[in-house]
Amino acid sequence: MPSLPTFRRLSPLLLALMLAACAAPRPEALAPPAPEGGFRHGPAAAFSEGPWWRDFGDPALAALVESAVGGNLDVRIALARVQQARAGRSAQASRLLPGLDAQASVSDERSGLPEAFKRGQPDVRALRLGLDSGWELDLFGGVRAAVQAAELDAQAAALGVDGARLLVAGETARHYLLWRGAREQLALLDALHDKLAEAEALQARRQAAGEGSALALRRAEDERLDLDAQRPPLRTLIAASEARLAVLAGRSPSQPLPELAGAGTQPLQGPQPGPGLPSELLLRRPDLQAAERQWRAAGARRTEAEAQRWPRLFLSALFGGQDLTVNGAGLAPLRFSSVALAFRLPIFDGGRREAGIAQADARAAEAELALRAAVLRALEEVETSLVVRQQDALARRSQEARLSSRQAQRGHAQALWQAGQTGRLPLLEAERGVLAAELALSELRHREAQHTVQLILALGGGWPAPAAAAGR
């Protein structure tokens, strides 16, 4: 191995290679794709500063979402991936530092030759202790690029945790809304069933008295049976939603959920977007941020592959001491040292390095296209959600007007019945009309709330009230 003077003679070469490293070609950086302008179909402002699920004003929903975010197994899996990525980053970062190893050896060499021959081949017993250090000089940035890629991978993994939590919160809110809507609709169906059963009994009495027809009785019976057929699917939906909510929270689906005991009965008032939604809001979506980190990591790995074209320098040093016994004569403890600079220049490898660069180029192009595709999908999700919510609002307002009209009809029918100007059947029919309108309105309200959750997820977490947005 070269001695320290040899290392000093190689110093000019080392300096020249470091200057060459500064002039080594680097891949051209590309600007990440970003959405421009605002959304064509509608409103919203910035994003919510707090938990968006609390904006629905339902304590049970808030308790369920917070329990699921903390206990969901998919979130825990994402957290384990973060630990793996961080360990990989630490492993790559260690390549920038010199390695240090302790060495120890004991040897006892005996030839068994006569004393006259042992002068040329002596018996040697040695005890050695030393420190060995090795370091690859990262002149062309390949190791630094690998560290950068590992750091970006760790960031993408951390964003994956945020994305998992957002999805779990959205799924929990969606299934809670399904559960609550099914319960509300089942209660309205039960009330409607009572009205239909009363109407059927009146028709039966009228037929028995010779005042009604069998056709009217069969029609009333058919309406009741049709209503009865709508109730089992709602009970199934309630049970399935409860099981899904338990699994989302990391619990057994066979155990009851105490959070559901605090479920409200008032109509949900979901958050309403304010005016002026910039499409740059999409850039805070965890999945888009993770895709951007993966794209940058692919570019860093391309730099790492490019660095394989250039020379590599390795610096090593060994220091220690030894205790020798030669032909039975003990020598005083001796010190030894060695410093070496190794140079490795690739000349021919059958195209392996060029293939590695081409592979890294293809992966970088794939990551860029994946990022652009993710941005376009996100824009599509928001635009679609905005359109759906606009139409939901129109349908809800029409149904509210229809309910008001039927409530007015019921009031008129009740007044006529109390005045003795009409029978019980017209009043029952008006009450059934009100219940049917309430049933349709309940379905529309819960569907609008679910689509609001979908818009919140598409935007990566909601928006603030218009007044808060205006103050920014």
C-alpha positions in Angstrom: 0.0 0.0 0.0 1.3 3.5 -0.7 3.0 5.3 2.2 2.3 8.8 3.4 4.9 10.4 1.1 3.2 8.6 -1.8 -0.1 10.1 -0.7 1.4 13.5 -0.7 2.7 13.0 -4.2 -0.8 12.1 -5.3 -2.3 15.2 -3.8 -2.1 17.3 -7.0 -4.0 14.5 -8.8 -6.7 14.5 -6.1 -7.0 18.3 -6.5 -7.4 18.0 -10.2 -10.1 15.4 -9.9 -12.0 17.5 -7.4 -11.9 20.5 -9.9 -13.1 18.2 -12.6 -16.0 17.1 -10.4 -17.2 20.7 -10.3 -17.4 20.7 -14.1 -19.1 17.3 -14.4 -22.3 17.3 -16.3 -25.6 17.3 -14.3 -29.1 16.4 -15.5 -31.2 19.3 -16.3 -33.9 20.0 -13.7 -37.5 20.2 -14.8 -40.2 22.3 -13.2 -42.9 20.1 -11.6 -46.3 20.2 -13.3 -48.7 22.4 -11.4 -52.4 23.3 -12.0 -53.1 26.8 -13.2 -56.0 29.2 -12.7 -59.2 28.3 -10.8 -61.8 25.7 -11.0 -64.4 26.1 -13.8 -67.4 24.9 -11.9 -67.4 26.5 -8.7 -66.5 27.9 -5.5 -64.3 27.5 -2.5 -61.5 29.4 -0.9 -58.5 28.2 0.9 -58.4 25.1 3.1 -59.6 24.5 6.6 -57.1 25.2 9.4 -58.8 22.6 11.8 -60.3 19.2 11.5 -62.9 19.4 8.8 -65.1 16.7 10.2 -66.0 19.0 13.1 -67.6 21.4 10.7 -70.6 19.0 10.4 -71.6 19.8 13.9 -72.1 16.1 14.9 -70.2 15.0 18.0 -70.6 11.3 17.1 -69.0 11.9 13.7 -66.1 13.8 15.3 -65.5 11.1 17.8 -65.6 8.3 15.2 -63.2 10.0 12.8 -60.7 10.9 15.5 -60.8 7.3 16.9 -60.3 5.9 13.4 -57.4 8.2 12.6 -55.7 7.1 15.7 -56.4 3.4 15.6 -56.7 2.4 11.9 -54.4 -0.4 10.8 -53.7 1.1 7.4 -52.4 4.2 9.1 -50.2 2.1 11.3 -48.8 0.3 8.2 -48.0 3.6 6.7 -46.2 4.7 9.8 -44.1 1.5 9.7 -43.2 2.4 6.1 -42.0 5.7 7.3 -39.7 4.0 9.8 -38.3 1.8 7.0 -37.7 4.9 4.7 -36.0 6.8 7.5 -33.7 3.8 8.2 -32.8 3.7 4.5 -32.0 7.4 4.5 -29.7 6.9 7.5 -28.0 4.0 5.7 -27.4 6.2 2.6 -26.2 9.1 4.7 -23.6 7.0 6.4 -21.8 6.6 3.0 -20.8 10.3 3.3 -18.7 9.6 6.4 -15.5 7.6 6.8 -15.9 4.1 8.3 -13.9 3.1 11.3 -13.2 -0.5 12.4 -11.2 -2.0 15.2 -8.8 -4.8 14.3 -7.2 -7.4 16.6 -5.2 -10.5 15.6 -3.1 -13.1 17.3 -0.7 -15.3 15.3 1.8 -18.0 16.3 3.9 -19.3 13.4 6.4 -22.1 14.1 8.3 -23.9 11.3 10.0 -26.6 13.4 13.3 -26.1 11.5 16.7 -26.3 13.1 18.1 -23.1 14.6 20.4 -22.6 11.7 17.5 -22.3 9.3 15.3 -20.1 11.5 17.3 -17.0 10.7 15.8 -17.1 7.2 12.3 -18.4 8.4 12.0 -17.4 12.1 9.2 -18.5 14.5 7.0 -15.4 15.0 4.3 -14.8 17.6 2.4 -11.6 17.2 -0.4 -9.7 18.9 -1.8 -6.8 16.8 -4.3 -4.1 17.7 -5.3 -1.3 15.4 -7.9 1.0 13.9 -8.8 0.8 10.2 -10.6 3.6 8.4 -11.9 3.8 4.9 -13.6 6.6 3.0 -14.9 6.9 -0.6 -14.5 10.6 -1.7 -17.8 11.7 -3.2 -16.3 13.9 -5.9 -19.0 13.7 -8.5 -22.1 13.7 -6.2 -23.3 10.2 -6.7 -23.5 9.4 -3.0 -25.1 12.8 -2.2 -27.7 12.1 -4.9 -28.4 8.8 -3.3 -28.8 10.4 0.1 -31.2 13.0 -1.5 -33.2 10.3 -3.1 -33.5 8.4 0.2 -34.6 11.7 2.0 -37.3 12.3 -0.7 -38.4 8.7 -0.2 -38.8 9.3 3.5 -40.8 12.5 2.8 -43.0 10.6 0.4 -43.6 7.9 3.1 -44.5 10.5 5.6 -46.9 12.1 3.2 -48.3 8.6 2.7 -49.3 8.6 6.4 -51.1 12.0 5.9 -52.9 10.5 2.8 -53.9 7.4 4.7 -55.3 9.5 7.6 -57.2 11.6 5.1 -58.7 8.6 3.4 -59.6 6.9 6.7 -61.3 10.1 7.9 -63.2 10.4 4.6 -64.3 6.7 4.7 -65.4 7.0 8.3 -67.4 10.1 7.6 -69.0 8.5 4.5 -70.0 5.3 6.3 -71.3 7.3 9.3 -73.4 9.4 6.9 -74.7 6.2 5.3 -75.5 4.8 8.8 -77.2 8.0 10.0 -79.1 8.4 6.7 -80.4 4.8 6.8 -81.5 5.2 10.4 -83.4 8.4 9.6 -85.0 6.9 6.5 -86.0 3.8 8.4 -87.7 5.9 11.0 -89.6 7.8 8.3 -90.5 4.5 6.7 -91.8 3.2 10.0 -94.0 6.3 10.4 -95.2 6.0 6.8 -95.9 2.3 7.4 -98.2 3.2 10.3 -100.1 5.7 8.0 -100.4 3.1 5.3 -101.6 0.4 7.8 -104.2 2.8 9.1 -105.4 3.6 5.6 -105.6 -0.1 4.8 -107.7 -0.7 7.9 -110.1 2.1 6.9 -110.4 0.7 3.4 -111.2 -2.7 4.9 -113.9 -1.2 7.1 -115.3 0.7 4.2 -115.5 -2.4 2.1 -117.1 -4.3 4.9 -119.7 -1.6 5.1 -120.3 -1.6 1.4 -118.8 1.9 0.9 -115.5 0.9 -0.6 -114.2 -1.4 -3.3 -111.9 -4.4 -3.2 -109.6 -2.6 -5.7 -109.0 0.2 -3.3 -108.3 -2.2 -0.5 -105.8 -4.2 -2.7 -104.1 -0.9 -3.7 -103.7 0.1 -0.1 -102.3 -3.3 0.8 -99.9 -3.2 -2.2 -98.5 0.2 -1.1 -97.9 -1.2 2.4 -96.2 -4.3 1.1 -94.0 -2.2 -1.2 -93.0 -0.1 1.7 -92.2 -3.2 3.8 -89.8 -4.4 1.1 -87.8 -1.2 1.4 -87.0 -1.6 5.1 -84.8 -4.8 5.1 -82.1 -3.2 2.8 -81.9 -0.2 5.2 -81.4 -2.5 8.2 -78.7 -4.3 6.2 -77.0 -1.0 5.4 -77.1 0.0 9.1 -75.5 -3.2 10.2 -72.9 -3.1 7.4 -72.0 0.5 8.2 -71.5 -0.3 11.8 -69.2 -3.1 11.0 -67.2 -1.0 8.6 -66.9 1.8 11.1 -65.5 -0.6 13.7 -62.9 -2.0 11.2 -61.9 1.5 10.2 -61.2 2.3 13.9 -59.2 -0.9 14.2 -61.8 -2.7 16.3 -63.7 -5.9 16.0 -66.9 -5.6 13.9 -68.8 -7.7 16.5 -68.4 -5.2 19.2 -70.8 -2.2 19.5 -69.5 1.3 18.9 -70.1 3.6 21.9 -69.6 6.7 19.8 -72.8 6.0 17.9 -74.8 6.5 21.1 -74.2 10.3 20.7 -75.4 10.5 17.2 -77.5 13.5 16.5 -81.0 13.7 15.0 -80.9 17.2 13.7 -80.3 17.7 9.9 -76.6 17.9 9.2 -75.2 21.3 8.2 -72.0 20.4 6.3 -69.4 23.0 5.4 -70.2 25.2 2.5 -67.4 26.4 0.2 -66.9 30.1 -0.2 -66.2 32.0 -3.4 -63.0 31.7 -5.4 -61.3 28.3 -5.3 -57.7 28.4 -6.8 -56.6 25.2 -8.3 -53.2 25.6 -6.5 -55.1 24.1 -3.5 -54.5 20.7 -5.0 -50.8 21.0 -4.4 -51.4 20.4 -0.7 -53.0 17.0 -1.4 -50.8 14.3 0.3 -50.9 12.0 -2.7 -49.8 14.8 -5.1 -47.0 15.9 -2.7 -45.9 12.3 -2.4 -45.9 11.9 -6.2 -43.8 15.0 -6.5 -41.2 13.7 -4.0 -41.1 10.4 -5.9 -40.5 12.3 -9.1 -37.6 14.3 -7.5 -36.2 11.1 -6.0 -36.1 9.5 -9.5 -34.2 12.6 -10.8 -31.7 12.2 -7.9 -31.2 8.5 -8.7 -30.5 9.5 -12.3 -27.7 11.7 -11.0 -26.4 8.8 -8.9 -26.3 6.6 -12.1 -24.6 9.4 -14.0 -21.8 9.6 -11.4 -20.9 6.0 -12.2 -19.2 7.2 -15.4 -16.5 9.1 -13.5 -13.5 8.0 -11.5 -13.8 7.0 -7.9 -11.3 7.7 -5.2 -10.9 5.7 -2.0 -8.9 6.8 1.0 -7.8 4.3 3.6 -5.7 4.5 6.8 -4.5 1.9 9.3 -2.9 2.7 12.7 -2.0 0.4 15.5 0.5 -1.4 17.6 1.9 -4.9 17.8 3.8 -7.1 20.3 6.3 -9.5 18.5 8.3 -12.5 19.7 10.8 -13.7 17.1 12.6 -17.0 17.8 11.7 -16.6 21.4 13.1 -13.1 21.7 10.5 -10.6 22.9 10.5 -7.2 21.1 9.2 -4.0 22.6 5.7 -3.0 21.5 5.9 -1.6 17.9 3.7 0.8 16.1 2.6 0.5 12.5 0.6 2.8 10.1 -0.5 2.8 6.5 -2.2 5.5 4.5 -3.4 4.8 0.9 -5.3 6.5 -1.9 -6.9 4.2 -4.4 -8.0 5.4 -7.8 -10.6 3.5 -10.0 -11.4 4.6 -13.5 -14.1 2.7 -15.5 -13.0 1.8 -19.0 -15.1 -1.0 -20.3 -18.0 -2.8 -18.6 -20.0 -4.0 -21.6 -22.5 -1.1 -21.4 -23.6 -1.7 -17.8 -23.3 1.9 -16.7 -25.0 3.3 -19.8 -27.8 0.8 -19.3 -28.1 2.0 -15.7 -28.4 5.6 -16.8 -30.9 4.7 -19.5 -32.9 2.8 -16.9 -32.8 5.8 -14.5 -33.9 8.1 -17.3 -36.9 5.9 -18.0 -37.8 5.8 -14.3 -37.6 9.6 -14.1 -39.8 10.0 -17.1 -42.3 7.5 -15.7 -42.4 9.4 -12.4 -42.9 12.7 -14.1 -45.8 11.3 -16.2 -47.3 9.7 -13.1 -47.2 13.1 -11.3 -48.8 14.8 -14.3 -51.5 12.1 -14.5 -52.1 12.4 -10.7 -52.6 16.2 -11.1 -55.1 15.7 -13.9 -57.0 13.1 -11.9 -57.2 15.4 -9.0 -58.5 18.3 -11.1 -61.1 16.0 -12.5 -62.2 14.9 -9.1 -62.6 18.4 -7.9 -64.4 19.6 -11.0 -66.8 16.6 -10.8 -67.4 17.0 -7.1 -68.2 20.7 -7.6 -70.7 19.9 -10.3 -72.3 17.1 -8.3 -72.7 19.4 -5.2 -74.2 22.1 -7.3 -76.8 19.7 -8.7 -77.4 18.3 -5.2 -78.1 21.7 -3.9 -80.6 22.4 -6.7 -82.4 19.0 -6.1 -82.5 19.7 -2.3 -84.0 23.1 -2.7 -86.6 21.7 -5.1 -87.4 19.0 -2.6 -87.7 21.5 0.2 -90.2 23.5 -1.8 -92.1 20.3 -2.5 -92.1 19.4 1.2 -93.4 22.9 2.0 -96.2 22.4 -0.5 -97.2 19.1 0.9 -97.1 20.4 4.4 -99.5 23.1 3.3 -101.8 20.5 1.8 -101.7 18.5 5.0 -102.7 21.6 7.0 -105.6 22.2 4.7 -106.7 18.6 4.8 -106.5 18.6 8.6 -108.6 21.8 8.8 -111.3 20.2 6.6 -111.2 17.0 8.6 -111.5 18.8 11.9 -114.4 20.8 10.5 -116.1 17.6 9.5 -116.0 18.4 5.7 -113.9 15.4 4.7 -113.1 11.9 5.8 -110.0 10.5 7.5 -108.6 9.0 4.2 -107.8 12.3 2.5 -106.0 13.4 5.7 -104.0 10.2 5.8 -103.1 10.6 2.2 -101.8 14.2 2.8 -99.8 12.9 5.8 -98.3 10.1 3.7 -97.4 12.7 1.1 -95.5 14.8 3.8 -93.7 11.7 5.0 -92.7 10.7 1.5 -91.4 14.2 0.8 -89.4 14.1 4.1 -88.0 10.7 3.1 -86.8 12.0 -0.2 -85.4 15.1 1.4 -83.5 13.1 3.9 -81.9 11.0 1.2 -80.9 14.1 -0.7 -79.4 15.8 2.3 -77.3 12.8 3.2 -76.2 12.4 -0.4 -75.2 16.0 -0.5 -73.2 15.6 2.7 -71.4 12.6 1.3 -70.6 14.5 -1.8 -69.3 17.3 0.4 -67.0 14.8 2.0 -65.8 13.7 -1.4 -65.0 17.4 -2.4 -63.1 17.8 0.9 -61.0 14.7 0.1 -60.4 15.9 -3.5 -59.1 19.2 -2.1 -57.0 17.5 0.5 -58.8 18.7 3.6 -61.5 21.2 3.1 -61.6 25.0 3.2 -62.3 27.8 5.7 -65.4 30.0 6.0 -65.5 32.8 3.5 -64.9 35.4 6.2 -61.7 33.6 7.3 -60.5 33.3 3.7 -61.1 37.0 3.1 -58.9 37.9 6.1 -55.9 36.2 4.6 
